[in-house]
Amino acid sequence: MLTALLILVVSIGLFGYWFRYVCLLIVHTRRSEVDGSDISSRIRLNYLEVAEQLEDGQAGYGLNRLESLLDSDYRLLRDILTRVSLENRLLICHYHVLRLWYRLTHWIAPTQARVTLMEITGIVRFLAVSVSEESVS
């Protein structure tokens, strides 16, 4: 019984590690190809501004405001997105996991919350690029 429980815990941990690694790999691969600023300017997305503020460290106590801006961008892009590929589905799931993690850590560890918001920004950027590619084809 103890062995089965240990195997289950290790398997869940390895799956979580694999899932996070795949999502980060998808986001970083796409980030190097295109930045998505064309779609951002057309439909007034805020993720580029949020990324600037997070990188500059300007948003000390305004992390919740930045999170709400990213959430509104995400909702808009999710509604526009017509073709949901496997990559998009993985990143949408990862978005929800990261959002939950942000809500758990933003009061206790603001530095970790900032890193989480940067990852969420990458996911929103990926979805913006996907919407942009859909509009071109």
C-alpha positions as CSV (number, residue, x, y, z in Angstrom):
1,M,0.0,0.0,0.0
2,L,2.8,2.4,0.9
3,T,4.7,1.6,-2.3
4,A,1.6,2.3,-4.4
5,L,1.1,5.6,-2.7
6,L,4.7,6.5,-3.2
7,I,4.5,5.6,-6.9
8,L,1.3,7.7,-7.3
9,V,2.9,10.7,-5.7
10,V,6.1,10.5,-7.7
11,S,4.0,10.0,-10.9
12,I,1.9,13.0,-10.2
13,G,5.0,15.1,-9.5
14,L,6.7,14.0,-12.7
15,F,3.5,14.7,-14.7
16,G,3.4,18.2,-13.2
17,Y,7.1,18.8,-14.0
18,W,6.5,17.6,-17.6
19,F,3.4,19.7,-18.1
20,R,5.2,22.9,-16.8
21,Y,8.3,22.2,-19.0
22,V,6.2,21.6,-22.1
23,C,4.2,24.8,-21.6
24,L,7.3,26.9,-21.0
25,L,9.0,25.4,-24.0
26,I,5.9,26.3,-26.2
27,V,5.8,29.8,-24.9
28,H,9.6,30.5,-25.3
29,T,9.7,29.0,-28.8
30,R,6.9,31.2,-30.0
31,R,8.3,34.3,-28.2
32,S,11.5,34.1,-30.2
33,E,9.6,33.9,-33.5
34,V,7.0,36.7,-33.3
35,D,6.1,39.3,-30.6
36,G,2.4,39.8,-31.4
37,S,2.5,43.6,-31.2
38,D,0.4,43.9,-34.4
39,I,-2.6,42.2,-33.0
40,S,-2.1,44.0,-29.7
41,S,-2.4,47.4,-31.3
42,R,-5.4,46.4,-33.4
43,I,-7.6,45.1,-30.6
44,R,-6.1,47.1,-27.7
45,L,-4.5,44.4,-25.6
46,N,-2.6,45.4,-22.5
47,Y,-0.1,42.5,-22.2
48,L,2.8,44.4,-23.7
49,E,2.4,47.3,-21.2
50,V,2.0,44.8,-18.3
51,A,5.2,43.0,-19.4
52,E,7.1,46.4,-19.5
53,Q,5.9,47.2,-16.0
54,L,6.8,43.8,-14.6
55,E,10.3,43.9,-16.2
56,D,10.9,47.5,-14.9
57,G,9.7,46.6,-11.5
58,Q,7.2,49.5,-11.5
59,A,4.3,47.5,-10.2
60,G,5.1,47.1,-6.5
61,Y,1.6,46.9,-5.0
62,G,-0.3,47.1,-8.2
63,L,0.1,43.4,-9.1
64,N,-3.7,42.8,-8.8
65,R,-4.4,45.5,-11.3
66,L,-1.9,44.0,-13.7
67,E,-3.4,40.6,-13.2
68,S,-6.9,41.9,-14.0
69,L,-5.5,43.5,-17.2
70,L,-4.0,40.2,-18.2
71,D,-7.2,38.4,-17.4
72,S,-9.3,40.7,-19.6
73,D,-6.8,40.2,-22.4
74,Y,-7.0,36.4,-21.9
75,R,-10.8,36.5,-22.0
76,L,-10.9,38.6,-25.2
77,L,-8.4,36.4,-27.0
78,R,-10.1,33.2,-25.8
79,D,-13.4,34.5,-27.3
80,I,-11.7,35.5,-30.6
81,L,-9.7,32.3,-31.0
82,T,-11.6,29.9,-33.3
83,R,-9.0,27.2,-33.9
84,V,-8.0,25.7,-30.6
85,S,-4.9,23.5,-31.2
86,L,-3.3,21.2,-28.6
87,E,-0.7,23.9,-27.8
88,N,-3.5,26.4,-27.1
89,R,-5.4,23.9,-24.9
90,L,-2.2,23.1,-22.9
91,L,-1.5,26.8,-22.4
92,I,-5.1,27.6,-21.5
93,C,-4.9,24.9,-18.8
94,H,-1.5,26.3,-17.7
95,Y,-3.0,29.8,-17.5
96,H,-5.6,28.7,-15.0
97,V,-3.0,26.9,-12.9
98,L,-0.7,29.9,-12.9
99,R,-3.7,32.2,-12.1
100,L,-4.5,30.0,-9.1
101,W,-0.8,30.0,-8.0
102,Y,-0.8,33.8,-8.3
103,R,-3.8,34.1,-6.1
104,L,-2.2,31.9,-3.5
105,T,1.1,33.7,-3.5
106,H,0.5,37.4,-4.2
107,W,0.1,38.3,-0.5
108,I,2.8,36.0,0.9
109,A,5.5,36.2,-1.8
110,P,5.2,39.3,-4.1
111,T,8.4,38.4,-5.9
112,Q,7.1,35.0,-6.8
113,A,3.7,36.6,-7.8
114,R,5.6,38.9,-10.2
115,V,7.4,35.9,-11.8
116,T,4.0,34.2,-12.2
117,L,2.5,37.2,-13.9
118,M,5.4,37.3,-16.3
119,E,4.6,33.7,-17.2
120,I,1.0,34.6,-17.6
121,T,2.0,37.4,-19.9
122,G,3.9,34.9,-22.1
123,I,0.8,32.8,-22.4
124,V,-1.3,35.8,-23.4
125,R,1.3,36.8,-25.9
126,F,1.2,33.3,-27.4
127,L,-2.6,33.4,-27.7
128,A,-2.3,36.8,-29.3
129,V,0.1,35.5,-31.9
130,S,-2.2,32.5,-32.5
131,V,-5.1,34.9,-33.1
132,S,-2.9,37.0,-35.4
133,E,-1.9,34.0,-37.4
134,E,-5.6,33.0,-37.7
135,S,-6.5,36.4,-39.1
136,V,-3.8,36.2,-41.7
137,S,-4.7,32.8,-43.0
